[in-house]
Amino acid sequence: MRSPRRGMCAAILSLEAIALGLSTPVMIAVADVATGTALAIGLGLALACILLAGLLRNEAAYAVGWVIQVAAVALGFVVPMMFLVGGIFALLWATAYFLGKKIERERAAAFAAHDAAR
């Protein structure tokens, strides 16, 4: 059975990868960050999001997802708009994570009740 938490969190990470990748040219052009540094940060975080979206079967991957959210918000110290963008994605991540967990709990309880009724 598919995990709603995994699906929602993977979707958030995939969209966040686009936003983080697009922060790279902003860091170069607006914030005057060295090209190599901006590529390493922006594209590195984007790649981490994509890879992590595929690793969400493991519970430890969700902890790394929280770390990426912190990093996305902290990118605001370089590009101030990332405080807002990173904050929005952190809020979306938290919503997907906690709502997905709640759905999984309720689904497990419903299946247990159904099996007990047999």
N, C-alpha and C positions, 0 to 999 in steps of 0.2 A: 504494500500500500504506500502511496506517495505521501511524503511529509509536507503538510501545508507550510510549516515553518521554513523548511529547506527551500521550497519553491519561492516563497516570498522574499526570503533573505538573499537568495541567488539573484532574483530580479533586481533588488536594490543594489547589490554589488555590481551587477552588470551596468546599470545606469550610472552608478557612481564612477565606474571606470572611465566612462565617456567624459564626465565632468572633470575628473582628475587629469585625464589626458589633455583636455582643452586648457587646463591651467598652465601647462608647459609654455605655450607661446606667450601667455600673459606674464608669466614670471620673467621671460626673456625681454619682452618689449616694454612692459610697464614697470616692473620692479627691478630691472637691471641686474637680474641674477645671471651669473655666468651660464653659458649655453649647456655645458656639460653637467653642471649642478642641477639646472632646471630639468634637463632630460632625465637625469637619474631620479630626481624626486617625483616629478609629474608622471612620467611614463612608468617608473618603478612602482608607484602606488597603483596606477591603472592596471599594470600587469598583475600585481598582488591581488587586486580585486577579482580579476578574471580567474586567476588560478584558485583563489579561495572559494569562488562560487562553485567550482567543481569538487571541492574538498569538504563540503558541508555535511557529508554523511558522518563525519567524525565530529563528536561533540567539542573537541578542542579547537576546531576550526571556528566555532562561534566566538571563542575568546579572542582569537586573532582578528575576527571581524570587529570586535569592540576596539581593538588597538588601531585598526585602520580608521575607524570613526574619529578617534582622538587625533590621529595624524592629519586627517582631512580638516578638522577644525583648527588644529595647530598651524596648518598651512596659511591660516589667516594672518599670522605674524609676518608673512612674506607678501601675500596678496590679501589685503583686508577684506575683499569681497568673499573670500573663502571662509571667513567666520560665519557668514550667512549661509552660503552654499553647503559648507561642511556641517553646519548646525542642522540644516534641513535634512541632509542625508542621515545624520546621526539620529534625528527624530524618526525618520522613516525606518531606519534599521531597528531602533528600539520597538517601534510599533509592530513591525513584522516579526521580530523575535518573540515578544511577549504575547502578542495575539496568536501567533503560530503555536506557541507552547500551550496556550489555553485551549485552542482547537484540538491539539493532540490529546490533552488530558480528557476533554469532554468526549472525544471520539473513543478513547480507550474505555471510559466509563460506560458509554452506550453499548459498545461491543461486549463488555463484561456483563452488563444487565441483560443483553440479548442472549448470551450464552447461558446465564443463570436461569433464564425463563424456559429454556429448552428442557 
